Amino acid sequence: MRQFMNILLIMLLIAMTVWLGGCGALGGLNVLDGTSNSASSTSGGNLTGGSIPIGGDIGGRVYKAQALTPVADAAVQLLTASGNVNNTQVTGADGSFIFTHVPQGHWNLQVKQGKQVVNMPVVLDSNPISVSVVVENTPMQITQLQVQPAGPAISLNLGDTLAFQAAGIDVSGSAHTVAASWLMHGPVGTISPTGIFTATQAGTGTVTATYQHHSAFVQITVTAPGKH
């Protein structure tokens, strides 16, 4: 009988050891809801337990204002709304960069080329954002920025193109065409570094021009043929 009890005790100890080892393998897993207690890292920042929804990608190219040639080896930083650096990239030979799987919210793109710095505010939801950042050696000092043609909304057909211009208003109230950076929010089309929009997909998007901490935008609705 005593020998039987000893065998039973040994089996119980083995079972407890296996069970404890299984719990250790769970790591930070919350057994109640199946979510992880540890932060998962993405190229756009850290997410905790999936509580911050993934927005999408922020990508584009950097150009020199003179002749709009691509800028290689420019430093591009993705900053949080509070100004903290979330991620940094260096542009390729064609001036391109991309931040993937960026959480939704308010961000700021900061591009540094030599002594010049360009800042672009970005509000990211589930739609991708593409930008054409233009770096100018001697930017004009303005008090206001306007996009022409102005909105509040512009309707286009699929395949249409539209040339936008950015006008900077100086202290005297005079308007001047400026080499703005352009941002396309939504998958309805593309925007070139010269502000030419091409409608590639039906839907609604926003074109934003940024120059010297000033921004102006216009909403665009693209309609497929026969759907008015």
C-alpha positions, 0 to 999 in steps of 0.5 A: 500500500505504501509503495502504491502511495509513493508511485501515486505521489510521483505521478502527481508531481510529474503532472504538476510539472508539465502543467506549470511548464505549459503555463510558462509557454503562454507568456503574456497571453491573457487566457480570458480573452486571448489577447497578448499582454506584451507590446507587438512592434510594427514599422509604424510604432508599438501596439499594445494588445491590439488596442490601437487599430492599424491605419495603413501605409504612408509613403512617397518621394522627396524632390528638389524644387529646382527641376523636381529631381528626386532627392536620395539619402534624405532623412524622413522621420515619422513623428507622433502628435507630441513630437516624438520620433516613431520611425526614421528612414532614408530615401532611396536613389529615386527619392522614395520612402514608405512607413508600413502598418502605421497606427491610425491617428495624427502624425507628422512627416519631417523631411531633412535635406541639408539645412532645409526641413519640411514638415507635413501633418498627416491624419491617418485612417484605414486609407493609404497616404501618398506624398510628394515632398518638395524641398526648396533652398530658399522658401518664401515666407507666407501667412496663408496657403490656398489650393487652386482650383478651390473646393470645398469639393471637386467632382471628376470622372474616372481617368480625368486629370486636374492640375492644382496650384498652391498659392502663398499669400504674403504679408501684403496680401499678394498671392504667389505660386509656391513649390508646395508638397502634396499629399493624397489621402484615399485610393482615388488617384495620384498626385504628382510633385507639380500638383497634377491629380489623376483619377484612378478609382471611384470614391472620395479622397482629399488632396492637401498642399503644405508649405512652410507650416501652412496647409490647404486641402480640397476634397475630390469625388471620382465617379465611374462612367455611368454612375452619376 
